[in-house]
Amino acid sequence: MEENLPILKEAKALKKFRLRVKFSDGVEGEVDLSEFAGKGVFALWNDYSQFEKVIIGPSGELMWNEDVDMDGLGIYLKLTGKTPEEVLPKLQRLSHA
């Protein structure tokens, strides 16, 4: 794992499939996950009370149950608009090796 990888520290369900999140580097804000609602494993969210049960898993991922989760880094990228290479400099070095 990258040394300075931002770790998801807080997540709170809001209305319309939005989450308020906060990361270890101080970045915080709202992310809209409505594009996933009702698709594949996210059909779980058809019952909105299930979406509201979001927790942070042991690896900093968002979790709704054992089968439904999202990577914290993906949420960070969505929130900040950064690329994986900007957050993980080793990726950039590997792609140019």
C-alpha positions as CSV (number, residue, x, y, z in Angstrom):
1,M,0.0,0.0,0.0
2,E,1.2,3.5,-0.8
3,E,2.6,5.4,2.2
4,N,0.5,8.5,1.7
5,L,-2.6,6.9,0.3
6,P,-5.7,8.8,1.6
7,I,-7.8,6.6,3.8
8,L,-11.5,6.9,4.1
9,K,-12.3,7.9,7.7
10,E,-16.0,9.0,7.7
11,A,-19.0,8.3,5.5
12,K,-22.6,9.4,6.1
13,A,-25.5,8.6,3.8
14,L,-27.5,11.6,2.6
15,K,-30.6,11.8,0.3
16,K,-30.7,10.7,-3.3
17,F,-27.8,8.2,-3.1
18,R,-25.2,10.8,-2.0
19,L,-22.6,10.3,0.7
20,R,-20.7,12.8,2.8
21,V,-17.1,11.5,3.1
22,K,-13.9,12.5,4.8
23,F,-10.4,11.2,4.1
24,S,-7.3,11.1,6.3
25,D,-5.6,13.9,4.3
26,G,-8.4,16.3,5.1
27,V,-10.3,16.0,1.8
28,E,-14.0,15.9,2.4
29,G,-17.2,16.4,0.4
30,E,-20.2,14.8,-1.1
31,V,-20.2,12.1,-3.8
32,D,-23.2,11.1,-5.9
33,L,-23.5,7.4,-6.2
34,S,-26.9,7.5,-7.9
35,E,-25.4,6.1,-11.2
36,F,-25.0,2.8,-9.4
37,A,-28.4,2.5,-7.8
38,G,-30.4,-0.5,-8.9
39,K,-27.6,-1.9,-11.1
40,G,-26.1,-5.3,-10.4
41,V,-25.2,-5.8,-6.7
42,F,-26.4,-2.3,-6.1
43,A,-30.0,-3.4,-6.6
44,L,-29.7,-3.8,-2.8
45,W,-30.2,0.0,-2.7
46,N,-33.7,-0.4,-4.2
47,D,-34.6,-0.4,-0.5
48,Y,-33.1,3.0,0.4
49,S,-32.8,2.0,4.1
50,Q,-30.0,-0.4,2.9
51,F,-28.1,2.4,1.3
52,E,-28.2,4.3,4.6
53,K,-26.5,1.4,6.3
54,V,-23.1,2.3,4.8
55,I,-20.0,1.6,7.0
56,I,-16.3,1.8,6.5
57,G,-14.7,-1.6,6.1
58,P,-11.3,-2.8,7.5
59,S,-9.5,-1.7,4.3
60,G,-11.0,1.7,4.1
61,E,-13.7,0.7,1.7
62,L,-17.4,1.6,1.8
63,M,-19.5,-1.4,2.7
64,W,-23.2,-2.1,2.8
65,N,-22.9,-5.9,3.4
66,E,-20.5,-8.7,2.7
67,D,-21.3,-8.6,-1.0
68,V,-21.7,-4.9,-1.7
69,D,-18.7,-2.5,-1.3
70,M,-16.8,0.2,-3.1
71,D,-13.1,1.0,-3.0
72,G,-12.2,4.1,-0.9
73,L,-9.6,5.2,-3.5
74,G,-12.3,5.2,-6.2
75,I,-14.5,7.4,-4.1
76,Y,-11.5,9.7,-3.5
77,L,-10.8,10.0,-7.2
78,K,-14.5,10.7,-7.9
79,L,-14.5,13.4,-5.2
80,T,-11.3,15.1,-6.2
81,G,-11.3,14.6,-10.0
82,K,-7.7,13.3,-9.7
83,T,-6.2,10.5,-11.7
84,P,-4.8,7.3,-10.1
85,E,-1.3,8.5,-11.2
86,E,-1.7,11.8,-9.3
87,V,-2.6,9.9,-6.1
88,L,-0.3,7.0,-6.6
89,P,3.0,8.4,-8.1
90,K,4.4,4.8,-8.4
91,L,1.8,4.1,-11.1
92,Q,3.2,6.9,-13.2
93,R,6.8,5.6,-12.7
94,L,5.7,2.1,-13.6
95,S,3.9,3.1,-16.8
96,H,7.1,4.9,-18.0
97,A,9.5,2.1,-17.1
